[in-house]
Amino acid sequence: MTTSADQDVRHWLLIDASRPGEIALTAVQPAAAPRVGRAVCYPAAGLPTFTDALLRFERETGTALNRSTAVLTIAGAVSGKTIALARSRWTISRAGLASLFGRPAVIINEVAAKAWATLADPPKERPIRGAGFADFAGAGRYSLLSISEGVGAAIIDVDEAGVARVLDTEAGHTGFAPDDEADDRLMAALRRSGRAVSWERVLTLSPDDPAWTAAAPGEGRAERMLRLARLTGSFMGDLTLGHGAWSGAMLTGRRIGTDAASKAAFDGGFMGRRQFRRMLTETPCWQLDQQDYVLRGAAALLGRRHAEQTPLRIAA
């Protein structure tokens, strides 16, 4: 059965504004399992405002904005009536979007979108530590860490009734915690810029950045990659502890090598300086192979609402 609200909707409009330098848009038909086709992408540089991008899409594709159910994915926090979009110069307002679409738009974090896509269509998984695969059919709590242009994390919580919720976080902006003297020197080198040293700054650092020379003189690129693997494991261990996500930790974006040295470095970071070592030992970690999961996650979120025929809620 379709609700009166859904009858008034022509289509779902999926918008990815989290990409550096561009915006991607596509329209899909409402369904419990919506099919997401190829998105239309526009360079942000040629569009003065976010509204200009929407109007261009409407004009060029014939997709009417009015009475659309729109999901907008962004990098960063989704709180507030007005939001400055990371990775662009645009600012959006919830009231302005509601006037364009004829109803409030749903705004979610890009990593939360990836988590919804993971729930709806689990991607290929490669174990980094432990064995088995993520099982969202039963109760459990999982962390999802995304490392690309930035660092973001989301938590997938499945309750005893099998109801899944996704909680977005800004964990990448928490303070970096050094593990050894080389990490201390790395933090000191990064602090010279006058900015706080967050996990995001460390985990997105290029292996060729001069800060590594200050941290560990004489180390080559291969050693730096192992150090990054260890630091990635350390941060994922912090996520697991901080959110009680004992069911498993998932990594997307950055790839940890399949060689024994890379896995050992990651595992050393994950297990290092920890309380609750037994529970961490039993927590598996997987590398996810995700492609175009942001728009697919936006569609999956609306698909769940469509299937359940309940008002849409975003856990925060």
C-alpha positions in Angstrom: 0.0 0.0 0.0 1.2 3.5 -0.8 0.8 6.4 1.5 -0.8 9.7 0.5 2.6 11.4 0.9 4.2 8.9 -1.5 1.4 9.4 -4.0 2.2 13.1 -4.1 5.9 12.3 -5.0 6.9 12.2 -8.6 10.3 10.7 -8.0 13.2 10.6 -5.6 16.0 13.0 -6.3 19.4 11.8 -5.1 22.1 14.5 -4.7 25.8 13.9 -3.8 27.4 17.2 -2.8 30.3 15.5 -1.0 32.5 15.1 -4.0 35.5 17.5 -4.4 34.8 20.0 -7.1 31.6 18.6 -8.5 28.0 17.7 -7.7 26.2 14.5 -8.9 22.5 14.2 -9.3 20.1 11.4 -10.4 16.4 10.7 -10.2 14.9 7.3 -9.3 11.4 5.8 -9.2 10.1 5.2 -5.6 10.5 1.5 -4.7 11.5 -0.6 -1.8 14.7 -1.6 -3.7 15.3 1.4 -6.0 17.5 1.1 -9.0 20.1 3.9 -9.2 21.2 4.7 -12.7 24.1 6.9 -14.0 24.3 10.3 -12.3 24.7 13.6 -14.0 27.8 15.5 -12.8 28.4 19.2 -12.9 31.7 21.0 -12.0 31.0 23.2 -9.0 33.3 25.9 -10.4 30.8 26.9 -13.1 27.8 27.2 -10.8 27.6 30.2 -8.4 25.2 28.6 -6.0 23.8 25.2 -5.1 20.4 26.3 -6.4 22.0 27.0 -9.8 23.1 23.3 -9.9 19.5 22.1 -9.1 17.9 24.4 -11.7 20.4 23.3 -14.3 19.6 19.7 -13.7 15.9 20.4 -13.9 16.3 22.3 -17.2 18.6 19.8 -18.9 17.0 16.6 -17.8 13.3 17.6 -17.6 13.2 16.4 -14.0 10.8 18.6 -12.1 12.1 19.7 -8.7 8.7 20.5 -7.2 7.1 17.6 -5.2 10.4 15.6 -5.3 11.6 13.7 -2.3 15.2 14.8 -2.2 18.1 13.3 -0.3 21.2 15.4 -0.1 24.5 13.8 1.0 27.3 16.1 2.2 30.7 15.8 3.8 30.6 17.0 7.4 28.0 17.6 10.0 24.4 17.9 9.0 23.1 19.9 11.9 21.6 23.4 11.6 19.1 25.4 9.5 21.9 26.6 7.3 24.9 24.4 6.3 28.1 25.5 4.6 29.1 22.6 2.3 32.6 21.2 2.8 34.8 20.9 -0.3 32.8 23.8 -2.0 31.9 27.4 -1.5 28.2 26.8 -1.4 25.8 27.3 1.5 22.4 25.7 1.7 19.4 26.4 3.8 16.7 23.8 4.8 14.0 26.4 4.2 15.3 27.2 0.7 15.4 23.5 -0.3 11.9 22.9 1.1 10.6 25.8 -1.1 12.2 24.2 -4.2 11.1 20.6 -3.6 7.7 21.4 -2.0 8.7 19.4 1.1 11.7 19.3 3.5 14.8 17.6 2.0 16.6 14.8 3.8 20.3 15.7 4.5 22.7 13.0 5.6 26.4 12.6 5.9 28.2 10.8 3.1 29.6 8.1 5.4 26.2 7.5 6.8 25.0 7.1 3.2 27.7 4.5 2.7 26.5 2.7 5.8 22.9 2.6 4.5 24.2 1.2 1.2 26.2 -1.5 3.1 23.1 -2.6 4.9 21.0 -2.8 1.8 23.6 -4.4 -0.5 26.7 -5.6 1.4 29.8 -5.2 -0.8 32.7 -7.5 -1.2 34.6 -7.9 2.0 38.2 -8.8 2.6 39.3 -9.6 6.2 42.1 -7.5 7.6 41.9 -9.3 10.9 39.7 -12.1 12.2 37.4 -14.1 10.0 33.8 -14.3 8.8 31.6 -11.6 7.3 29.3 -8.9 8.6 25.9 -10.3 9.5 23.3 -7.6 9.8 20.4 -10.0 10.3 21.0 -10.3 14.0 21.6 -7.8 16.8 25.0 -6.1 16.7 26.9 -2.9 16.4 29.5 -2.1 13.7 31.7 0.8 12.9 32.4 2.0 9.3 35.5 4.1 8.7 36.0 6.0 5.4 39.3 7.5 4.5 39.6 9.4 1.2 39.8 13.2 0.9 38.7 13.3 4.5 38.1 10.9 7.4 34.6 10.0 8.4 32.9 7.3 10.4 29.4 6.0 11.0 27.9 3.4 13.4 25.5 0.7 12.3 23.4 -0.5 15.2 21.0 -3.4 14.8 18.7 -4.0 17.7 17.1 -7.3 19.0 14.1 -6.8 16.8 16.3 -6.5 13.7 15.8 -2.8 13.2 18.9 -1.1 11.9 19.9 2.5 12.6 22.8 4.5 11.3 24.5 7.1 13.4 26.7 9.6 11.8 29.8 11.0 13.6 32.5 13.5 13.2 35.1 11.2 14.7 37.8 12.2 12.1 38.0 15.6 13.8 38.9 14.1 17.2 42.4 14.6 18.5 45.2 12.4 17.3 46.7 10.1 20.0 50.4 9.2 19.4 51.5 5.7 20.0 55.3 6.1 20.1 58.0 8.7 19.9 57.9 8.9 16.1 54.2 9.7 16.4 55.1 12.4 18.9 57.5 13.9 16.4 54.9 13.7 13.7 52.3 15.5 15.8 54.9 18.2 16.6 55.7 18.7 12.9 52.0 19.0 12.0 51.3 21.4 15.0 53.8 23.9 13.6 51.1 25.1 11.2 49.1 26.4 14.3 46.2 24.0 13.6 45.0 21.3 15.9 46.2 17.8 14.9 43.2 15.7 14.3 43.1 12.1 13.2 41.9 13.3 9.8 45.1 15.3 9.3 47.2 12.3 10.1 45.4 9.6 8.2 45.1 11.7 5.0 48.8 12.7 5.1 50.6 11.8 1.9 53.4 9.3 2.3 55.6 12.0 0.5 54.8 14.7 3.0 57.9 16.3 4.7 56.3 15.7 8.1 57.3 12.0 7.9 60.9 13.0 7.6 60.7 14.8 10.9 58.8 11.9 12.4 61.1 9.1 11.3 64.3 10.2 9.5 65.5 7.5 7.2 62.2 5.7 6.6 61.2 5.2 3.0 57.8 5.1 1.4 57.2 1.5 2.3 57.9 2.1 6.0 55.6 5.1 5.9 52.8 3.0 4.4 53.2 0.5 7.2 53.1 3.3 9.7 49.9 4.5 8.1 48.4 1.0 8.3 49.3 0.9 12.1 47.7 4.3 12.7 44.6 3.3 10.7 44.3 0.3 13.0 44.8 2.5 16.1 42.0 4.8 15.1 39.7 1.9 14.2 40.4 0.5 17.7 39.4 3.8 19.2 36.1 3.8 17.2 35.4 0.3 18.4 36.0 1.2 22.1 34.3 4.6 21.9 31.0 3.1 20.4 31.1 -0.4 21.8 31.1 -1.7 18.2 32.2 -5.2 19.1 30.5 -6.9 16.1 33.0 -5.7 13.6 34.9 -2.7 12.0 34.7 -1.9 8.3 37.2 0.2 6.3 36.4 1.8 3.0 38.5 4.1 0.8 42.0 3.5 2.0 43.3 0.0 1.3 45.4 -2.0 3.7 47.9 -4.3 1.9 47.2 -8.0 1.8 50.8 -8.8 2.8 51.6 -10.1 6.3 53.6 -7.0 7.2 50.6 -4.6 6.5 48.1 -6.8 8.3 50.5 -7.1 11.3 51.0 -3.3 11.4 47.2 -2.7 11.3 46.6 -5.4 14.0 49.3 -3.8 16.2 47.6 -0.5 16.1 44.2 -2.0 16.6 45.2 -3.9 19.7 47.8 -1.5 21.1 47.5 0.3 24.5 44.0 -1.1 25.0 41.6 -2.0 27.7 39.1 -4.8 26.9 41.7 -6.7 25.0 39.6 -9.9 24.9 36.7 -8.1 23.3 39.0 -6.4 20.8 40.7 -9.7 20.0 37.3 -11.1 19.0 36.3 -8.0 16.9 36.9 -8.7 13.1 37.9 -6.0 10.7 37.1 -6.0 7.0 38.1 -4.0 3.9 35.1 -3.1 1.8 35.1 -2.7 -1.9 32.6 0.1 -2.4 31.8 1.8 -5.7 29.3 4.7 -6.0 27.9 3.8 -2.6 27.0 7.4 -1.6 24.0 7.7 -4.0 23.1 4.1 -3.6 23.0 4.7 0.2 20.7 7.7 -0.3 18.4 5.5 -2.3 18.6 2.7 0.2 17.5 5.0 3.0 14.4 6.1 1.1 13.8 2.5 0.0 13.6 1.5 3.6 11.1 4.2 4.3 9.0 3.1 1.3 9.0 -0.5 2.4 8.1 0.2 6.0 5.6 3.0 5.2 6.7 5.0 8.2 7.8 8.6 8.6 11.5 8.9 7.8 13.8 9.3 10.8 17.5 9.9 10.8 19.3 8.8 14.0 22.0 11.3 15.0 
